[in-house]
Amino acid sequence: MEWLRVDFKTCYLGELTVKKTIVKIFDDDSIEVTGNFELVDDEGNQWNHHGKLQLCRCGHSKAKPFCDNRHAQINFQSKVRVN
């Protein structure tokens, strides 16, 4: 048997599954990204994360690209729906 170490978990290669990426846009709030993904800037630098993060949508976060909940302070309102 071959073994592969991935993200601090040991998996048998024949049974290795990859968690899909889900992007959820919350009403009046942030964008949540979960799953197997990379977050990189325009120069290709990668942010460390553990498979789940909240991204700023209001534009007022002091921790961009991450959400710091300032949307609540500024009464950010946006409801996005699939057409």
C-alpha positions in Angstrom: 0.0 0.0 0.0 1.1 3.6 -0.7 0.4 6.3 1.8 0.4 10.0 1.3 0.4 12.7 4.0 -1.9 15.6 3.1 -2.8 18.5 5.4 -1.7 16.6 8.5 -4.0 13.6 7.8 -2.8 10.3 6.4 -4.9 8.9 3.5 -4.6 5.8 1.4 -4.0 6.9 -2.1 -6.8 4.7 -3.5 -9.4 6.4 -1.3 -8.1 10.0 -1.4 -11.0 12.4 -1.8 -10.8 16.2 -2.3 -13.4 18.4 -0.6 -15.1 20.7 -3.1 -14.9 24.4 -2.8 -18.1 26.2 -1.7 -18.4 30.0 -1.9 -21.4 31.4 0.1 -22.5 35.0 0.0 -24.3 36.0 3.2 -26.9 38.7 3.2 -25.5 42.1 4.5 -22.3 40.2 5.5 -19.2 38.6 4.2 -18.3 35.9 1.6 -17.4 32.5 3.2 -15.1 30.2 1.3 -14.8 26.6 2.4 -13.1 23.5 1.0 -9.9 22.9 -0.9 -8.6 26.1 -2.4 -5.7 28.6 -2.6 -6.1 32.3 -1.9 -3.4 34.3 -3.7 -2.7 38.0 -4.4 -2.0 39.6 -7.8 1.7 38.7 -7.4 1.0 35.0 -6.6 1.7 35.2 -2.9 -0.4 32.7 -1.0 -2.3 33.3 2.3 -2.3 30.5 4.8 -5.7 29.2 5.7 -7.3 26.0 7.1 -10.0 25.4 4.5 -12.4 28.1 5.7 -12.3 31.9 5.6 -14.5 35.0 5.5 -13.7 37.6 2.8 -14.7 41.3 3.0 -17.6 42.3 0.8 -18.3 45.8 2.2 -14.9 47.3 1.4 -14.3 48.7 4.9 -12.4 45.9 6.6 -9.0 46.9 8.1 -7.9 43.3 7.5 -8.5 43.0 3.8 -9.1 40.7 2.0 -10.5 39.2 5.2 -13.7 40.3 6.9 -13.4 42.0 10.3 -17.2 42.6 10.8 -17.1 46.3 10.0 -20.1 45.7 7.7 -22.2 45.7 10.9 -20.8 49.1 12.0 -21.5 50.8 8.7 -24.9 49.1 8.2 -23.8 47.4 5.0 -26.7 46.1 3.0 -26.6 43.8 0.1 -28.6 40.7 -0.8 -27.4 38.7 -3.7 -29.6 36.1 -5.4 -29.1 33.8 -8.3 -31.2 34.9 -11.3 
